[in-house]
């Protein structure tokens, strides 16, 4: 159902919920920026785009695994989850760099 408000009334996010909404809106452009920055840094390290893409390919796999585990554990996406995904992307890239360097 829908909530019918009288004329002159409106719903608005306030307090900590408003802060969470603003943080999520900020993360909508921060997360893609972090991903592109990772790709650029990987390219600068190896100076070889195919190797950079191979190392970078760990990010979508890590993201898919994270989303599957969120669904299995019935956890909703929130600000803390997005920050965790940023850390997960860093770990995935770090593992890829180690493998590309020594293999």
Secondary structure as the mmCIF struct_conf table of DSSP 4:
data_model
#
loop_
_struct_conf.conf_type_id
_struct_conf.id
_struct_conf.beg_label_comp_id
_struct_conf.beg_label_asym_id
_struct_conf.beg_label_seq_id
_struct_conf.end_label_comp_id
_struct_conf.end_label_asym_id
_struct_conf.end_label_seq_id
HELX_LH_PP_P HELX_LH_PP_P1 UNK A 2 UNK A 6
TURN_TY1_P TURN_TY1_P1 UNK A 7 UNK A 8
HELX_RH_AL_P HELX_RH_AL_P1 UNK A 15 UNK A 46
HELX_RH_AL_P HELX_RH_AL_P2 UNK A 49 UNK A 72
TURN_TY1_P TURN_TY1_P2 UNK A 73 UNK A 74
HELX_RH_AL_P HELX_RH_AL_P3 UNK A 79 UNK A 102
#
